[in-house]
Amino acid sequence: MALVTFPDLSWLGSSLRAAMNAHTATYDERARERWVAEPAKRVEAPERTPFERDRARVVHSAALRRLAAKTQVVGPDTDFARNRLTHSLEVAQVARDVAHVLGCHPDVAETAALAHDMGHPPFGHNGEEVLDGLMHAAGGFEGNAQTLRILTRLEPKSWSPQGRSIGLNLTRATLDACTKYPWFRRPGLAKFGVYADDADVFSWLREDVEGDRRCVEAQVMDFADDVAYSVHDVEDGIVSGAIELGRLTDSVEREAVWQTVREWYLPEALSDDLDQALVALSQVRAWPSRVEQGWPTGYDGTRSSLARLKNLTSDLIGIFCGEVQHATQRVHGVRPLSRYDADLVVPQQTLHQIGVLKGIAAHYVMRTDERVRVMGRQAEVITELFETLNAQPHLLEPMFAADHAAAPDDAARKRVVCDQVASLTDGGALAWHQRVC
């Protein structure tokens, strides 16, 4: 059977190469506008573009630095596994590569990718679910809505003439690209991208946009996130010893993983489709369960097997990105794409393959008995810390204490307490809990 590495893009020929080297699509004055106008800066070096300034503001932010001590999947205290910061850097690289080929502005896509996890609280999605429950009567909690709040309110950088913190004051195009779920909280939907008290900036950044449609740069960011964490979470799981891909040759084992895929990611996916996706993945040259001349079987911690695993991640990223670039340009042609003039096209088989990888990581890493026990303790820490700070707001950090004092009602005060807890790293939450609870 022939080995699958990268999709055939020869049909594009010189047109694709021309698109890759072409200038990105034009972004008008409204796309480059900031929520609060800023005076021109006196600069000695050559002037940067507005989108380059956006990227620099995110790179230099405290919220981005804190991601280095927040959980991705395997805890951030390990030597090899990703944390939220390294994951965000990898998402940014994938997003920039995809944007470059499609012609949307690479700085806009990269900045959105760098910022996309800023709103994650301590202990990853576990902390997110706990805070959402604690905030149920006060607007809920969602990491993406928290990201928008950080970018437009909480991160200390810019101020309005009225004396209000406006966060990093990014351009409209960049903020829109950061908005993964451009809607308010809705019954029956776990995901949303904006809290009610951030409606003013949300209305501004979504001016002239109808409904819930996402700009193409946000779609690139979202796809890059899926690609990066589906591939890298499996890599981390293999290195930690939690995942052995060879186990998927057993039909009973495989069906248990497919059930996780349906429960967590693709509820309508058929086992036959997921089987076919796994077959396609297993044909990639560096798949660890293959036995080839000169390579060890599976992963054994040697330099050669780790190199093989790294090549697997590179091949998979290349395959997924190539398939989406191919499909999108088939529909929209080889031209620069930006804002709302196109939608990213993700083939069904690509969705299934990404879903298979996500399901493998979820089944073997996130659903273990040890993981459930740890998550239970993490939930206790978040809950007790939130309740203590809500009852004793004088314990808040000065910037949050000031927000709390200015809050007009109990719901707003709880939101400030939530902002404080969500800002903490994993280690910070444990230290605060030990100190104040």
C-alpha positions as CSV (number, residue, x, y, z in Angstrom):
1,M,0.0,0.0,0.0
2,A,1.4,3.4,-1.0
3,L,2.4,5.7,1.9
4,V,0.4,8.9,2.3
5,T,2.4,12.0,3.1
6,F,1.1,15.2,1.5
7,P,-1.9,15.9,-0.7
8,D,-1.3,16.4,-4.4
9,L,-1.3,20.2,-5.1
10,S,0.2,19.9,-8.5
11,W,-3.1,21.0,-10.0
12,L,-2.4,24.5,-8.7
13,G,1.1,24.6,-10.2
14,S,2.4,28.1,-10.7
15,S,-0.8,29.7,-9.6
16,L,-0.3,28.5,-6.0
17,R,3.3,29.6,-6.0
18,A,2.2,33.0,-7.2
19,A,-0.5,33.3,-4.5
20,M,2.1,32.3,-1.8
21,N,4.3,35.2,-2.9
22,A,1.6,37.7,-3.6
23,H,0.7,40.6,-1.3
24,T,-2.1,39.9,1.2
25,A,-5.6,41.1,0.7
26,T,-6.3,44.8,1.2
27,Y,-7.6,45.8,4.7
28,D,-9.6,49.1,4.6
29,E,-9.5,51.9,7.2
30,R,-12.3,50.3,9.2
31,A,-10.4,47.1,9.6
32,R,-7.4,49.0,10.8
33,E,-9.4,51.3,13.2
34,R,-9.0,51.0,16.9
35,W,-11.8,51.2,19.4
36,V,-10.2,54.3,20.9
37,A,-8.2,56.4,18.5
38,E,-4.6,56.8,19.4
39,P,-2.3,59.8,18.6
40,A,0.5,59.2,16.1
41,K,3.7,58.0,17.7
42,R,7.0,59.7,17.3
43,V,9.3,56.9,16.1
44,E,12.9,56.8,15.0
45,A,12.7,53.3,13.4
46,P,10.5,52.6,10.4
47,E,6.8,52.7,11.2
48,R,5.1,49.4,11.9
49,T,1.8,48.5,10.4
50,P,-1.3,48.6,12.8
51,F,-1.4,44.7,12.6
52,E,2.3,44.5,13.5
53,R,1.6,46.7,16.5
54,D,-1.3,44.4,17.5
55,R,1.0,41.4,17.4
56,A,3.6,43.1,19.5
57,R,1.1,44.1,22.1
58,V,-0.1,40.5,22.5
59,V,3.5,39.2,22.6
60,H,4.5,41.6,25.4
61,S,1.3,41.1,27.5
62,A,1.3,39.6,30.9
63,A,-1.7,37.4,30.0
64,L,0.3,35.7,27.3
65,R,3.3,35.1,29.7
66,R,1.0,33.5,32.3
67,L,0.0,30.8,29.8
68,A,3.5,29.2,30.4
69,A,2.2,27.9,33.8
70,K,-1.3,26.8,32.7
71,T,-2.3,23.3,31.8
72,Q,-2.7,22.2,28.2
73,V,-3.4,18.4,28.7
74,V,-0.5,17.0,30.5
75,G,0.3,19.2,33.5
76,P,2.7,22.2,33.0
77,D,5.2,20.8,35.5
78,T,6.6,18.1,33.1
79,D,9.8,18.6,31.1
80,F,8.5,17.7,27.6
81,A,4.7,18.3,27.4
82,R,3.1,21.4,26.1
83,N,1.7,24.2,28.3
84,R,-0.8,26.8,27.1
85,L,2.0,29.1,26.0
86,T,3.9,26.6,23.9
87,H,0.6,25.4,22.4
88,S,-0.3,29.0,21.5
89,L,3.1,29.5,19.8
90,E,2.5,26.4,17.7
91,V,-1.0,27.4,16.8
92,A,0.4,30.8,15.7
93,Q,2.9,29.1,13.4
94,V,0.2,26.9,11.8
95,A,-2.2,29.9,11.4
96,R,0.5,32.1,9.9
97,D,1.4,29.3,7.3
98,V,-2.2,28.8,6.3
99,A,-2.9,32.6,6.1
100,H,0.2,33.1,4.0
101,V,-1.0,30.7,1.3
102,L,-4.6,31.9,1.4
103,G,-3.6,35.6,1.2
104,C,-5.2,36.8,4.4
105,H,-3.0,39.0,6.6
106,P,-0.5,36.7,8.4
107,D,-0.1,39.1,11.3
108,V,-3.9,39.2,12.0
109,A,-4.1,35.4,11.9
110,E,-1.0,34.9,14.0
111,T,-2.1,37.5,16.6
112,A,-5.5,35.8,17.0
113,A,-3.7,32.5,17.4
114,L,-1.3,33.8,20.1
115,A,-4.3,35.3,22.0
116,H,-6.8,32.5,21.6
117,D,-6.2,30.8,24.9
118,M,-5.5,33.9,27.0
119,G,-8.9,33.5,28.8
120,H,-8.2,30.0,30.0
121,P,-8.3,29.8,33.8
122,P,-6.1,27.5,36.0
123,F,-6.4,23.8,35.3
124,G,-7.5,24.1,31.7
125,H,-11.0,23.1,30.6
126,N,-11.7,21.6,34.1
127,G,-11.2,25.1,35.6
128,E,-13.4,26.6,32.9
129,E,-16.3,24.2,33.7
130,V,-16.0,24.9,37.4
131,L,-16.0,28.7,37.0
132,D,-19.0,28.4,34.6
133,G,-21.0,26.6,37.3
134,L,-20.0,29.2,39.9
135,M,-21.0,32.0,37.6
136,H,-24.2,30.4,36.3
137,A,-26.5,33.1,37.8
138,A,-24.1,35.9,36.9
139,G,-23.5,35.3,33.1
140,G,-21.5,32.2,33.2
141,F,-17.8,31.7,32.2
142,E,-16.2,30.8,28.9
143,G,-12.6,31.0,28.0
144,N,-13.1,32.7,24.7
145,A,-15.4,35.3,26.2
146,Q,-12.7,35.8,28.8
147,T,-10.1,36.3,26.1
148,L,-12.1,39.2,24.6
149,R,-12.5,40.6,28.1
150,I,-8.7,40.5,28.7
151,L,-7.9,42.1,25.3
152,T,-10.4,44.9,25.7
153,R,-10.5,45.5,29.4
154,L,-8.3,43.6,31.8
155,E,-4.8,43.7,30.3
156,P,-3.1,46.9,31.6
157,K,-2.0,48.9,28.5
158,S,-4.5,51.5,27.2
159,W,-7.1,53.9,28.6
160,S,-10.0,55.7,27.2
161,P,-10.4,59.5,27.6
162,Q,-13.1,58.7,30.2
163,G,-10.5,56.9,32.3
164,R,-11.6,53.3,31.6
165,S,-9.1,50.5,30.9
166,I,-9.5,49.4,27.3
167,G,-7.0,46.6,27.4
168,L,-4.6,46.4,24.4
169,N,-6.9,48.5,22.2
170,L,-6.3,46.3,19.2
171,T,-7.6,47.0,15.7
172,R,-11.1,45.9,14.6
173,A,-9.8,43.2,12.2
174,T,-7.5,41.7,14.9
175,L,-10.2,41.7,17.6
176,D,-12.7,40.2,15.2
177,A,-10.2,37.4,14.3
178,C,-9.8,36.7,18.0
179,T,-13.6,36.1,18.3
180,K,-14.0,32.4,17.9
181,Y,-17.7,32.4,19.0
182,P,-19.2,35.7,18.0
183,W,-22.4,35.5,20.0
184,F,-23.6,36.0,23.6
185,R,-24.5,33.2,26.0
186,R,-27.5,31.2,24.7
187,P,-29.6,28.4,26.3
188,G,-28.3,25.0,25.2
189,L,-25.0,26.3,23.9
190,A,-21.9,25.8,26.1
191,K,-19.7,28.0,23.9
192,F,-20.0,31.7,23.5
193,G,-17.6,34.6,22.9
194,V,-18.8,37.6,24.8
195,Y,-20.3,38.5,28.2
196,A,-23.2,40.9,28.5
197,D,-21.1,43.7,30.1
198,D,-18.7,43.6,27.2
199,A,-21.4,44.3,24.7
200,D,-20.2,47.8,23.8
201,V,-16.8,46.7,22.4
202,F,-18.4,43.6,20.8
203,S,-20.9,45.8,19.0
204,W,-18.1,48.0,17.8
205,L,-15.9,45.2,16.4
206,R,-18.9,43.5,14.7
207,E,-20.2,46.6,13.0
208,D,-21.7,45.8,9.6
209,V,-21.4,42.1,10.2
210,E,-24.7,40.2,10.0
211,G,-25.4,37.2,12.3
212,D,-22.9,34.9,13.7
213,R,-20.6,34.6,10.7
214,R,-16.9,34.5,11.5
215,C,-14.2,36.3,9.5
216,V,-11.9,34.1,7.5
217,E,-9.0,35.0,9.8
218,A,-10.9,33.7,12.8
219,Q,-11.7,30.5,10.9
220,V,-8.0,30.1,10.2
221,M,-7.2,30.6,13.9
222,D,-9.8,28.0,14.9
223,F,-8.6,25.5,12.3
224,A,-5.0,26.0,13.4
225,D,-6.0,25.4,17.0
226,D,-7.7,22.1,16.1
227,V,-4.7,21.0,14.1
228,A,-2.1,21.9,16.7
229,Y,-3.8,20.4,19.7
230,S,-5.0,17.2,17.9
231,V,-1.5,16.4,16.8
232,H,0.5,17.6,19.7
233,D,-1.7,16.2,22.5
234,V,-1.3,12.8,20.9
235,E,2.5,13.4,20.8
236,D,2.6,14.4,24.5
237,G,0.5,11.4,25.4
238,I,2.8,9.0,23.6
239,V,5.9,10.4,25.2
240,S,4.2,10.3,28.7
241,G,3.4,6.6,28.1
242,A,-0.4,7.2,28.3
243,I,-1.0,6.5,24.6
244,E,0.1,3.4,22.6
245,L,-1.3,3.7,19.1
246,G,-0.8,0.0,18.4
247,R,-3.8,-0.7,20.8
248,L,-6.1,0.7,18.1
249,T,-5.7,-2.5,16.1
250,D,-8.1,-4.1,18.5
251,S,-11.7,-3.6,17.4
252,V,-13.2,-3.4,20.9
253,E,-10.5,-0.9,22.0
254,R,-11.1,1.1,18.9
255,E,-14.8,1.3,19.3
256,A,-14.3,2.6,22.9
257,V,-12.2,5.5,21.5
258,W,-14.8,6.2,18.8
259,Q,-17.4,6.5,21.5
260,T,-15.2,9.2,23.1
261,V,-14.9,10.9,19.7
262,R,-18.7,11.1,19.5
263,E,-19.3,12.2,23.0
264,W,-16.7,14.9,22.9
265,Y,-16.3,16.1,19.4
266,L,-18.2,14.6,16.5
267,P,-21.6,13.3,17.7
268,E,-22.7,12.2,14.2
269,A,-19.6,10.4,13.2
270,L,-20.0,6.8,12.1
271,S,-17.6,4.1,13.2
272,D,-16.9,3.2,9.6
273,D,-15.9,6.8,8.8
274,L,-13.6,6.9,11.8
275,D,-12.1,3.6,10.9
276,Q,-11.3,5.0,7.4
277,A,-9.8,8.1,9.0
278,L,-7.5,5.9,11.2
279,V,-6.4,3.9,8.2
280,A,-5.5,7.1,6.4
281,L,-3.5,8.3,9.4
282,S,-1.7,5.0,9.8
283,Q,-0.4,5.3,6.3
284,V,1.6,8.3,7.2
285,R,5.3,7.3,7.0
286,A,6.2,8.1,10.6
287,W,3.1,6.5,12.3
288,P,4.6,4.8,15.4
289,S,2.9,1.5,15.1
290,R,4.4,0.7,11.7
291,V,7.4,-1.6,11.5
292,E,10.0,-0.4,9.0
293,Q,13.6,-1.2,8.4
294,G,15.9,0.8,10.7
295,W,13.2,2.1,13.0
296,P,12.2,0.8,16.4
297,T,8.6,-0.4,16.8
298,G,6.4,2.2,18.4
299,Y,8.0,4.7,20.9
300,D,10.7,3.7,23.3
301,G,12.2,7.0,24.4
302,T,15.3,6.8,22.2
303,R,16.5,9.7,20.1
304,S,15.5,7.9,16.9
305,S,12.0,7.2,18.1
306,L,11.5,10.7,19.3
307,A,12.7,12.0,15.9
308,R,10.2,9.7,14.2
309,L,7.4,11.1,16.4
310,K,8.4,14.7,15.6
311,N,8.3,13.8,11.9
312,L,4.9,12.4,12.4
313,T,3.6,15.7,13.9
314,S,5.2,17.6,11.0
315,D,3.7,15.3,8.4
316,L,0.2,15.4,9.9
317,I,0.2,19.2,10.2
318,G,1.4,19.5,6.6
319,I,-1.3,17.1,5.4
320,F,-4.2,18.8,7.2
321,C,-3.1,22.3,6.2
322,G,-2.5,21.2,2.6
323,E,-6.0,19.6,2.4
324,V,-7.7,22.7,3.7
325,Q,-5.7,25.1,1.4
326,H,-6.5,22.8,-1.5
327,A,-10.2,22.7,-0.8
328,T,-10.5,26.4,0.0
329,Q,-8.8,27.5,-3.2
330,R,-10.9,25.0,-5.2
331,V,-14.0,26.9,-4.1
332,H,-12.7,30.5,-4.0
333,G,-9.9,30.4,-6.5
334,V,-6.3,31.4,-6.1
335,R,-6.7,34.9,-4.8
336,P,-6.1,36.8,-1.5
337,L,-8.9,36.1,1.0
338,S,-9.8,38.4,3.9
339,R,-12.4,39.3,6.4
340,Y,-15.9,38.3,5.0
341,D,-15.2,37.6,1.3
342,A,-14.6,33.8,1.8
343,D,-15.0,30.9,4.2
344,L,-12.4,28.3,5.0
345,V,-13.3,24.9,3.5
346,V,-12.4,21.9,5.7
347,P,-13.0,18.5,3.9
348,Q,-15.0,15.9,5.8
349,Q,-12.2,13.4,5.8
350,T,-9.9,16.0,7.4
351,L,-12.5,16.7,10.2
352,H,-12.7,12.9,10.8
353,Q,-8.9,12.5,11.0
354,I,-8.5,15.4,13.4
355,G,-11.5,14.1,15.4
356,V,-9.7,10.7,15.7
357,L,-6.6,12.3,17.1
358,K,-8.6,14.4,19.5
359,G,-10.5,11.3,20.7
360,I,-7.3,9.3,21.2
361,A,-5.9,12.0,23.5
362,A,-9.2,12.4,25.3
363,H,-9.8,8.7,25.8
364,Y,-6.3,7.8,27.0
365,V,-5.2,10.9,28.9
366,M,-8.3,12.9,30.0
367,R,-10.5,10.0,31.0
368,T,-8.2,8.0,33.2
369,D,-9.1,7.4,36.8
370,E,-6.0,9.3,38.0
371,R,-6.9,12.3,35.8
372,V,-10.5,12.3,37.2
373,R,-9.1,12.2,40.7
374,V,-6.8,15.1,40.1
375,M,-9.6,17.1,38.4
376,G,-11.8,16.6,41.4
377,R,-9.2,18.2,43.6
378,Q,-8.7,21.0,41.2
379,A,-12.4,21.7,41.2
380,E,-12.3,21.9,45.0
381,V,-9.4,24.4,44.8
382,I,-11.2,26.7,42.3
383,T,-14.5,26.5,44.2
384,E,-13.1,27.3,47.6
385,L,-10.9,30.0,46.3
386,F,-13.8,31.7,44.5
387,E,-16.1,31.5,47.5
388,T,-13.4,32.9,49.8
389,L,-12.6,35.8,47.6
390,N,-16.3,36.5,47.0
391,A,-16.8,36.7,50.8
392,Q,-13.6,38.6,51.5
393,P,-12.9,40.9,48.5
394,H,-10.2,42.8,50.5
395,L,-8.0,39.8,49.5
396,L,-8.1,40.6,45.8
397,E,-5.1,42.1,44.0
398,P,-5.3,45.9,43.9
399,M,-6.5,46.2,40.3
400,F,-9.3,43.7,40.9
401,A,-10.1,45.3,44.3
402,A,-10.6,48.6,42.5
403,D,-12.9,46.9,39.9
404,H,-14.8,45.3,42.8
405,A,-15.3,48.6,44.6
406,A,-16.7,50.2,41.4
407,A,-19.0,47.3,40.5
408,P,-22.6,48.3,40.5
409,D,-24.3,45.1,41.7
410,D,-23.6,41.6,43.0
411,A,-23.3,40.0,39.5
412,A,-20.7,42.5,38.6
413,R,-18.8,41.9,41.8
414,K,-18.8,38.2,41.2
415,R,-17.5,38.8,37.7
416,V,-14.5,40.6,39.2
417,V,-13.9,37.7,41.5
418,C,-14.1,35.4,38.5
419,D,-11.6,37.7,36.7
420,Q,-9.2,37.4,39.6
421,V,-9.4,33.6,39.8
422,A,-9.2,33.1,36.0
423,S,-6.1,35.2,35.8
424,L,-4.1,32.8,38.1
425,T,-1.8,30.1,36.8
426,D,-2.1,26.5,38.0
427,G,0.6,27.0,40.6
428,G,-0.8,30.4,41.5
429,A,-4.2,29.0,42.2
430,L,-2.7,26.4,44.5
431,A,-0.6,28.9,46.3
432,W,-3.6,31.4,46.8
433,H,-5.8,28.5,48.0
434,Q,-3.2,27.5,50.6
435,R,-2.8,31.1,51.7
436,V,-6.3,32.4,51.9
437,C,-8.6,29.4,52.3
